[in-house]
Amino acid sequence: MLRIEQMVTVIARAAVTDLLGEILSDPKLRLIYENAGKVSPSQLEKRSKFSAGKISGLWKQWEMKGVMVKAGKSYRPLF
C-alpha cells in the first residue's frame, strides 16, 4: 500500500508542478496565490488590480486543479 501512495504522490506532484510554475512566475498571480486566506479579498483586489470576481474565479480554478483548498469561506494554498 505504501508503494501505491508513493506513486500517487509522484504523479500528483508532477501534475501540479507546471501549474505552480505558471502561478509563481506571474507577480500578480503569485500575490493572489500566496496571500489567499491571509489577506482579505478586498486588499488583494487593490494590490493586484484584479476584480473580486476574477480573484474568486482563480481560486476556484486552482482548487479544481489541486493547488488550493477551500477553508471555510476562504481558500488557502496547498503548497
DSSP file (Angstrom, degrees, kcal/mol; ACC not computed):
  #  RESIDUE AA STRUCTURE BP1 BP2  ACC     N-H-->O    O-->H-N    N-H-->O    O-->H-N    TCO  KAPPA ALPHA  PHI   PSI    X-CA   Y-CA   Z-CA
    1    1 A M     >        0   0    0      0, 0.0     4,-2.0     0, 0.0     5,-0.2   0.000 360.0 360.0 360.0 -38.0    0.0    0.0    0.0
    2    2 A L  H  >  +     0   0    0      1,-0.2     4,-2.3     2,-0.2     5,-0.2   0.885 360.0  54.8 -60.9 -39.5    2.9    2.4    0.8
    3    3 A R  H  > S+     0   0    0      1,-0.2     4,-2.2     2,-0.2    -1,-0.2   0.893 106.9  50.4 -62.5 -40.2    4.2    1.9   -2.7
    4    4 A I  H  > S+     0   0    0      2,-0.2     4,-2.5     1,-0.2    -1,-0.2   0.922 110.1  50.0 -63.9 -44.1    0.9    3.0   -4.3
    5    5 A E  H  X S+     0   0    0     -4,-2.0     4,-2.3     1,-0.2    -2,-0.2   0.897 110.1  50.9 -61.7 -40.4    0.8    6.1   -2.1
    6    6 A Q  H  X S+     0   0    0     -4,-2.3     4,-2.2     2,-0.2    -1,-0.2   0.911 110.8  48.2 -63.5 -42.5    4.3    7.0   -3.1
    7    7 A M  H  X S+     0   0    0     -4,-2.2     4,-2.5     2,-0.2    -2,-0.2   0.902 110.7  50.6 -66.1 -41.2    3.4    6.6   -6.8
    8    8 A V  H  X S+     0   0    0     -4,-2.5     4,-2.8     1,-0.2     5,-0.2   0.912 109.9  51.3 -62.6 -42.1    0.3    8.7   -6.4
    9    9 A T  H  X S+     0   0    0     -4,-2.3     4,-2.5     2,-0.2    -2,-0.2   0.915 110.5  48.2 -61.1 -44.1    2.3   11.4   -4.7
   10   10 A V  H  X S+     0   0    0     -4,-2.2     4,-2.0     2,-0.2    -2,-0.2   0.924 113.9  46.3 -63.0 -45.2    4.9   11.5   -7.5
   11   11 A I  H  X S+     0   0    0     -4,-2.5     4,-2.0     2,-0.2    -2,-0.2   0.916 113.8  48.3 -64.8 -44.0    2.2   11.6  -10.2
   12   12 A A  H  X S+     0   0    0     -4,-2.8     4,-1.8     1,-0.2    -2,-0.2   0.911 110.5  51.0 -64.6 -42.4    0.3   14.4   -8.4
   13   13 A R  H  X S+     0   0    0     -4,-2.5     4,-1.4    -5,-0.2    -1,-0.2   0.910 110.4  49.3 -61.9 -42.4    3.4   16.4   -7.8
   14   14 A A  H  X S+     0   0    0     -4,-2.0     4,-0.7     1,-0.2    -1,-0.2   0.878 109.0  53.8 -63.8 -37.7    4.3   16.2  -11.5
   15   15 A A  H  < S+     0   0    0     -4,-2.0     4,-0.5     1,-0.2    -1,-0.2   0.851 115.2  37.8 -67.9 -35.0    0.8   17.2  -12.5
   16   16 A V  H  X S+     0   0    0     -4,-1.8     4,-2.9     1,-0.2     5,-0.3   0.620  95.8  82.4 -93.6 -12.9    0.7   20.4  -10.4
   17   17 A T  H  X S+     0   0    0     -4,-1.4     4,-2.2     1,-0.2    -1,-0.2   0.910  93.0  47.5 -59.5 -44.4    4.4   21.5  -10.9
   18   18 A D  H  X S+     0   0    0     -4,-0.7     4,-2.0     2,-0.2    -1,-0.2   0.928 113.6  47.5 -63.0 -45.1    3.6   23.1  -14.3
   19   19 A L  H  > S+     0   0    0     -4,-0.5     4,-2.5     1,-0.2    -2,-0.2   0.925 111.9  49.4 -63.4 -44.9    0.6   25.0  -12.9
   20   20 A L  H  X S+     0   0    0     -4,-2.9     4,-3.0     1,-0.2     5,-0.2   0.887 108.2  55.1 -61.8 -37.7    2.5   26.2   -9.8
   21   21 A G  H  X S+     0   0    0     -4,-2.2     4,-1.3    -5,-0.3    -1,-0.2   0.912 109.3  46.7 -60.2 -42.9    5.3   27.3  -12.1
   22   22 A E  H  X S+     0   0    0     -4,-2.0     4,-0.8     2,-0.2    -2,-0.2   0.923 115.0  46.3 -63.7 -45.3    2.9   29.5  -14.1
   23   23 A I  H >< S+     0   0    0     -4,-2.5     3,-0.7     1,-0.2     7,-0.4   0.939 114.9  45.0 -64.2 -47.9    1.3   30.9  -11.0
   24   24 A L  H 3< S+     0   0    0     -4,-3.0    -1,-0.2     1,-0.2    -2,-0.2   0.691 107.1  58.8 -75.7 -17.6    4.5   31.7   -9.2
   25   25 A S  H 3< S+     0   0    0     -4,-1.3    -1,-0.2    -5,-0.2    -2,-0.2   0.685  94.2  72.3 -84.3 -17.0    6.2   33.2  -12.2
   26   26 A D  S <X S-     0   0    0     -4,-0.8     4,-3.1    -3,-0.7     5,-0.3  -0.878  76.3-147.4 -98.7 118.8    3.5   35.9  -12.6
   27   27 A P  H  > S+     0   0    0      0, 0.0     4,-2.1     0, 0.0    -1,-0.1   0.864  96.4  46.2 -55.7 -40.5    3.8   38.6   -9.9
   28   28 A K  H  > S+     0   0    0      2,-0.2     4,-2.1     1,-0.2     5,-0.2   0.922 115.4  45.2 -69.8 -43.2    0.0   39.2   -9.7
   29   29 A L  H  > S+     0   0    0      2,-0.2     4,-2.8     1,-0.2     5,-0.2   0.905 112.3  52.4 -65.9 -40.1   -1.0   35.5   -9.7
   30   30 A R  H  X S+     0   0    0     -4,-3.1     4,-3.1    -7,-0.4     5,-0.3   0.922 108.3  51.4 -60.3 -44.4    1.8   34.8   -7.1
   31   31 A L  H  X S+     0   0    0     -4,-2.1     4,-1.5    -5,-0.3    -1,-0.2   0.921 113.3  44.4 -57.6 -46.5    0.4   37.6   -4.9
   32   32 A I  H  < S+     0   0    0     -4,-2.1     4,-0.5     2,-0.2    -2,-0.2   0.899 117.1  45.5 -67.3 -41.4   -3.1   36.2   -5.1
   33   33 A Y  H >< S+     0   0    0     -4,-2.8     3,-1.0     1,-0.2    -2,-0.2   0.959 115.5  43.7 -67.4 -52.2   -2.0   32.6   -4.5
   34   34 A E  H 3< S+     0   0    0     -4,-3.1    -1,-0.2     1,-0.2    -2,-0.2   0.761 116.9  46.1 -69.8 -24.8    0.4   33.2   -1.6
   35   35 A N  T >X S+     0   0    0     -4,-1.5     4,-2.3    -5,-0.3     3,-2.0   0.405  77.3 127.1-100.6   2.7   -1.9   35.6    0.2
   36   36 A A  T <4 S+     0   0    0     -3,-1.0     4,-0.1    -4,-0.5    38,-0.0  -0.409  85.0   9.9 -59.6 128.8   -5.1   33.5   -0.1
   37   37 A G  T 34 S+     0   0    0      2,-0.5    -1,-0.3    39,-0.1    39,-0.1   0.294 124.6  67.8  83.9 -10.9   -6.5   33.1    3.4
   38   38 A K  T <4 S+     0   0    0     -3,-2.0     2,-0.4     1,-0.3    -2,-0.2   0.738 100.3  38.8-106.4 -34.8   -4.0   35.6    4.9
   39   39 A V  S  < S-     0   0    0     -4,-2.3    -2,-0.5     1,-0.0    -1,-0.3  -0.910  91.6-103.0-121.3 144.1   -5.2   38.9    3.3
   40   40 A S     >  -     0   0    0     -2,-0.4     4,-2.2     1,-0.1     3,-0.5  -0.307  29.2-118.6 -64.9 148.7   -8.8   40.0    2.7
   41   41 A P  H  > S+     0   0    0      0, 0.0     4,-2.3     0, 0.0    -1,-0.1   0.851 114.8  57.1 -55.6 -35.2  -10.1   39.7   -0.9
   42   42 A S  H  > S+     0   0    0      2,-0.2     4,-1.8     1,-0.2     5,-0.1   0.880 107.0  48.0 -66.7 -35.8  -10.6   43.5   -1.0
   43   43 A Q  H  > S+     0   0    0     -3,-0.5     4,-2.5     2,-0.2    -1,-0.2   0.903 111.6  49.8 -68.3 -40.6   -7.0   44.1   -0.1
   44   44 A L  H  X S+     0   0    0     -4,-2.2     4,-2.8     1,-0.2     6,-0.4   0.874 107.0  56.5 -63.6 -36.1   -5.9   41.6   -2.8
   45   45 A E  H  X S+     0   0    0     -4,-2.3     4,-1.8    -5,-0.2     5,-0.3   0.933 110.6  43.2 -58.9 -47.6   -8.2   43.4   -5.2
   46   46 A K  H  < S+     0   0    0     -4,-1.8    -2,-0.2     1,-0.2    -1,-0.2   0.911 117.9  44.6 -66.2 -43.4   -6.4   46.7   -4.6
   47   47 A R  H  < S+     0   0    0     -4,-2.5    -2,-0.2     1,-0.2    -1,-0.2   0.873 122.7  34.1 -71.4 -37.8   -2.9   45.2   -4.7
   48   48 A S  H  < S-     0   0    0     -4,-2.8    -1,-0.2    -5,-0.2    -2,-0.2   0.685  94.3-133.2 -92.8 -19.2   -3.4   43.0   -7.8
   49   49 A K     <  +     0   0    0     -4,-1.8     2,-0.3    -5,-0.3    -3,-0.1   0.642  65.4 128.3  68.8  16.0   -5.8   45.3   -9.7
   50   50 A F        -     0   0    0     -6,-0.4    -1,-0.3    -5,-0.3    -2,-0.2  -0.750  63.8-110.1 -95.7 150.1   -7.9   42.2  -10.4
   51   51 A S     >  -     0   0    0     -2,-0.3     4,-2.3     1,-0.1     5,-0.2  -0.316  26.5-110.7 -73.1 162.6  -11.6   42.3   -9.6
   52   52 A A  H  > S+     0   0    0      1,-0.2     4,-2.7     2,-0.2     5,-0.2   0.884 120.6  53.9 -59.9 -38.9  -13.1   40.3   -6.8
   53   53 A G  H  > S+     0   0    0      2,-0.2     4,-2.3     1,-0.2    -1,-0.2   0.886 108.0  49.0 -63.8 -39.4  -14.8   38.0   -9.3
   54   54 A K  H  > S+     0   0    0      2,-0.2     4,-2.3     1,-0.2    -2,-0.2   0.920 112.6  47.6 -65.9 -44.5  -11.5   37.4  -11.1
   55   55 A I  H  X S+     0   0    0     -4,-2.3     4,-2.5     2,-0.2    -2,-0.2   0.934 113.2  47.9 -62.5 -46.9   -9.7   36.5   -7.8
   56   56 A S  H  X S+     0   0    0     -4,-2.7     4,-2.4     1,-0.2    -1,-0.2   0.902 111.3  51.4 -60.5 -42.1  -12.6   34.2   -6.8
   57   57 A G  H  X S+     0   0    0     -4,-2.3     4,-2.4     2,-0.2    -1,-0.2   0.889 109.3  49.9 -63.1 -40.0  -12.6   32.5  -10.2
   58   58 A L  H  X S+     0   0    0     -4,-2.3     4,-3.0     2,-0.2     5,-0.2   0.936 110.3  50.2 -63.3 -46.0   -8.8   31.9  -10.0
   59   59 A W  H  X S+     0   0    0     -4,-2.5     4,-2.2     1,-0.2    -2,-0.2   0.918 112.2  46.9 -59.4 -43.9   -9.2   30.4   -6.5
   60   60 A K  H  X S+     0   0    0     -4,-2.4     4,-2.3     2,-0.2    -1,-0.2   0.911 113.2  49.3 -64.0 -42.6  -12.0   28.1   -7.7
   61   61 A Q  H  X S+     0   0    0     -4,-2.4     4,-1.5     1,-0.2    -2,-0.2   0.921 112.2  47.7 -62.3 -45.0  -10.0   27.1  -10.8
   62   62 A W  H  X>S+     0   0    0     -4,-3.0     5,-2.4     1,-0.2     6,-0.8   0.849 109.4  54.0 -67.3 -33.8   -6.9   26.4   -8.7
   63   63 A E  H ><5S+     0   0    0     -4,-2.2     3,-1.1    -5,-0.2    -1,-0.2   0.934 108.1  49.5 -63.4 -45.2   -8.9   24.4   -6.2
   64   64 A M  H 3<5S+     0   0    0     -4,-2.3    -1,-0.2     1,-0.3    -2,-0.2   0.811 111.0  50.5 -64.6 -28.5  -10.3   22.2   -9.0
   65   65 A K  H 3<5S-     0   0    0     -4,-1.5    -1,-0.3    -5,-0.2    -2,-0.2   0.482 118.3-112.2 -90.2  -2.9   -6.7   21.7  -10.3
   66   66 A G  T <<5S+     0   0    0     -3,-1.1    -3,-0.2    -4,-0.5    -2,-0.1   0.661  90.3 102.1  89.2  17.6   -5.5   20.7   -6.8
   67   67 A V  S   <S+     0   0    0     -5,-2.4    11,-2.4     1,-0.1    12,-0.6   0.401  81.9  40.5-111.0   1.7   -3.2   23.5   -5.8
   68   68 A M  E     -A   77   0A   0     -6,-0.8     2,-0.4     9,-0.3    -2,-0.3  -0.990  66.5-152.7-145.7 149.3   -5.6   25.3   -3.4
   69   69 A V  E     -A   76   0A   0      7,-2.7     7,-2.4    -2,-0.3     2,-0.4  -0.941  22.6-116.4-125.2 149.0   -8.1   24.1   -0.8
   70   70 A K  E     -A   75   0A   0     -2,-0.4     2,-0.5     5,-0.2     5,-0.3  -0.698  27.0-172.0 -82.0 130.0  -11.3   25.7    0.4
   71   71 A A  E >   -A   74   0A   0      3,-2.8     3,-1.7    -2,-0.4     2,-0.5  -0.848  60.6 -58.6-125.4  92.2  -11.0   26.5    4.2
   72   72 A G  T 3  S-     0   0    0     -2,-0.5    -2,-0.0     1,-0.3     0, 0.0  -0.608 119.8 -17.8  71.7-122.8  -14.4   27.6    5.4
   73   73 A K  T 3  S+     0   0    0     -2,-0.5    -1,-0.3    -3,-0.1     2,-0.2   0.532 134.2  58.4 -90.8  -8.0  -15.5   30.6    3.3
   74   74 A S  E <  S-A   71   0A   0     -3,-1.7    -3,-2.8   -37,-0.1     2,-0.3  -0.448  75.7-123.9-112.6-176.9  -11.9   31.3    2.1
   75   75 A Y  E     -A   70   0A   0     -5,-0.3    -5,-0.2    -2,-0.2    -2,-0.1  -0.880  17.0-164.7-124.7 159.1   -9.2   29.4    0.3
   76   76 A R  E     -A   69   0A   0     -7,-2.4    -7,-2.7    -2,-0.3   -39,-0.1  -0.994  30.4-100.0-143.3 149.1   -5.6   28.6    1.2
   77   77 A P  E     -A   68   0A   0      0, 0.0    -9,-0.3     0, 0.0   -10,-0.0  -0.356  20.5-150.5 -65.0 144.8   -2.6   27.5   -0.9
   78   78 A L              0   0    0    -11,-2.4   -10,-0.2     1,-0.1   -11,-0.1   0.789 360.0 360.0 -85.5 -30.0   -1.9   23.8   -0.7
   79   79 A F              0   0    0    -12,-0.6    -1,-0.1   -59,-0.0   -11,-0.1   0.374 360.0 360.0-116.6 360.0    1.8   24.2   -1.3
